[in-house]
Amino acid sequence: MALVDEDAAPYARPDNACSGYPVTGSGARVWMDAGSGTLAQLQRHARLDEVDAGP
């Protein structure tokens, strides 16, 4: 049996960004593995001036 995510793509599709991870710890907020389309999604969770490090 094979599991296939039909929404997965190597590029961002409309309303479906690639992977990206906001990580918070020790008083810092870091944006990791910033795939295509993740900047817009990141702004749902933090203002850009609140992010301490990123790509």
DRENMARSE-853930 format. One record per residue (C-alpha): residue number from 1; x, y, z; residue in one letter. Coordinates in Angstrom, 2 decimals, padded with zeros to 5 digits, always signed. Layout:
# residues N
<node NUM; <X; Y; Z>; 'A'>;
...
//
This chain:
# residues 55
<node 1; <+000.00; +000.00; +000.00>; 'M'>;
<node 2; <+001.39; +003.41; -000.94>; 'A'>;
<node 3; <+000.40; +006.65; +000.74>; 'L'>;
<node 4; <+000.32; +009.63; -001.58>; 'V'>;
<node 5; <-000.32; +013.23; -000.61>; 'D'>;
<node 6; <-002.07; +014.54; -003.71>; 'E'>;
<node 7; <-001.58; +018.14; -002.50>; 'D'>;
<node 8; <+002.21; +017.81; -002.24>; 'A'>;
<node 9; <+004.27; +019.64; -004.86>; 'A'>;
<node 10; <+007.90; +020.74; -005.21>; 'P'>;
<node 11; <+006.67; +024.30; -005.77>; 'Y'>;
<node 12; <+004.08; +026.56; -004.17>; 'A'>;
<node 13; <+000.56; +026.37; -005.55>; 'R'>;
<node 14; <-002.13; +029.01; -004.95>; 'P'>;
<node 15; <-003.12; +028.92; -001.25>; 'D'>;
<node 16; <-000.76; +025.98; -000.65>; 'N'>;
<node 17; <+002.77; +027.06; +000.36>; 'A'>;
<node 18; <+005.72; +024.69; +000.58>; 'C'>;
<node 19; <+007.05; +023.79; +004.03>; 'S'>;
<node 20; <+008.48; +026.34; +006.43>; 'G'>;
<node 21; <+008.79; +026.27; +010.20>; 'Y'>;
<node 22; <+008.63; +029.12; +012.71>; 'P'>;
<node 23; <+010.52; +027.92; +015.80>; 'V'>;
<node 24; <+010.39; +029.75; +019.13>; 'T'>;
<node 25; <+012.60; +029.06; +022.13>; 'G'>;
<node 26; <+014.90; +030.74; +024.64>; 'S'>;
<node 27; <+013.37; +034.10; +023.79>; 'G'>;
<node 28; <+014.17; +033.87; +020.07>; 'A'>;
<node 29; <+011.95; +033.32; +017.04>; 'R'>;
<node 30; <+013.61; +031.65; +014.03>; 'V'>;
<node 31; <+012.15; +030.88; +010.61>; 'W'>;
<node 32; <+013.58; +027.59; +009.27>; 'M'>;
<node 33; <+013.35; +025.70; +005.98>; 'D'>;
<node 34; <+011.61; +028.64; +004.33>; 'A'>;
<node 35; <+010.07; +027.08; +001.25>; 'G'>;
<node 36; <+008.32; +029.01; -001.51>; 'S'>;
<node 37; <+005.21; +030.78; -000.36>; 'G'>;
<node 38; <+005.98; +030.55; +003.37>; 'T'>;
<node 39; <+006.65; +034.26; +003.90>; 'L'>;
<node 40; <+002.97; +035.09; +003.46>; 'A'>;
<node 41; <+001.96; +032.26; +005.80>; 'Q'>;
<node 42; <+004.57; +033.26; +008.41>; 'L'>;
<node 43; <+002.94; +036.67; +008.69>; 'Q'>;
<node 44; <-000.23; +035.00; +009.99>; 'R'>;
<node 45; <+001.74; +034.07; +013.12>; 'H'>;
<node 46; <+004.29; +036.87; +013.59>; 'A'>;
<node 47; <+005.18; +040.31; +012.33>; 'R'>;
<node 48; <+008.39; +040.25; +010.28>; 'L'>;
<node 49; <+010.14; +042.55; +012.75>; 'D'>;
<node 50; <+009.50; +039.92; +015.47>; 'E'>;
<node 51; <+011.52; +037.24; +013.65>; 'V'>;
<node 52; <+015.10; +037.13; +014.94>; 'D'>;
<node 53; <+016.65; +034.94; +012.21>; 'A'>;
<node 54; <+015.73; +033.36; +008.91>; 'G'>;
<node 55; <+017.06; +032.38; +005.51>; 'P'>;
//
